[in-house]
Amino acid sequence: MTDRPIDALDKAKGKKVYIRLKNGEEITGLLKALDLHLNLWLEDVEIVGDNKRKINVLLIRGDNVLYASPV
C-alpha cells in the first residue's frame, strides 16, 4: 500500500520539520506529535523571516498549514 503524505510526517516525529503557514510564516522545529487534522506540536521552534524568533513550544492548528516537510 502507498504511504499517505501524513505518514511521511508521522515518521518524522522526533526530527526537525519545516512548516509554511498560509499567512506566509516559515517555521522549523522538532516535531513531537501530530493528528489527522495536521495539528502539530513542535518544540525548539524557530520562526524564520524578517521577525526571526525562537519559541520553546508551539502548537499549530492544522487549517493554518500550507505545507509541511521533514528536513
C-alpha positions in Angstrom: 0.0 0.0 0.0 1.2 3.5 -0.8 2.1 5.8 2.0 0.0 8.9 2.5 1.7 12.3 2.8 0.8 12.4 6.5 2.7 9.1 7.0 5.9 10.9 6.0 5.3 13.4 8.8 4.4 10.7 11.2 7.8 9.0 10.5 9.4 12.4 11.2 8.3 12.5 14.8 11.3 13.4 17.0 13.0 15.0 14.0 13.3 18.5 12.6 10.5 19.7 10.2 9.8 22.7 8.0 6.4 24.3 8.1 4.9 27.0 5.9 1.7 28.7 7.1 -1.0 30.2 4.9 0.0 33.7 6.3 3.5 33.2 4.8 5.4 32.5 8.0 8.0 29.8 7.8 8.7 27.7 10.9 11.3 25.0 11.7 11.2 22.8 14.8 11.3 19.4 16.4 8.0 17.6 15.7 6.7 16.0 18.8 3.1 15.0 17.8 0.5 15.4 15.1 -3.0 14.3 14.3 -5.1 13.6 11.2 -6.2 17.3 11.1 -2.5 18.2 10.8 -2.5 19.9 14.2 1.2 20.0 15.0 3.1 20.1 18.3 6.7 21.5 17.9 9.5 22.1 20.3 12.7 24.2 19.9 10.9 26.3 17.3 12.5 29.0 15.1 10.2 31.3 13.2 12.1 32.4 10.1 11.8 35.7 8.3 12.1 39.4 9.0 10.9 39.0 12.6 13.1 36.0 13.5 12.2 34.5 16.9 12.7 31.3 19.0 10.0 29.6 20.9 10.2 26.6 23.3 6.9 25.0 22.4 4.4 25.8 19.6 1.1 24.3 18.7 -0.1 24.9 15.2 -3.7 24.4 14.1 -3.8 22.2 11.0 -6.0 24.5 8.9 -3.2 27.2 9.1 -0.6 24.8 7.5 0.1 25.4 3.8 2.7 22.6 3.7 5.0 20.7 6.0 8.1 18.7 5.3 10.7 16.7 7.2 14.1 18.4 7.0 
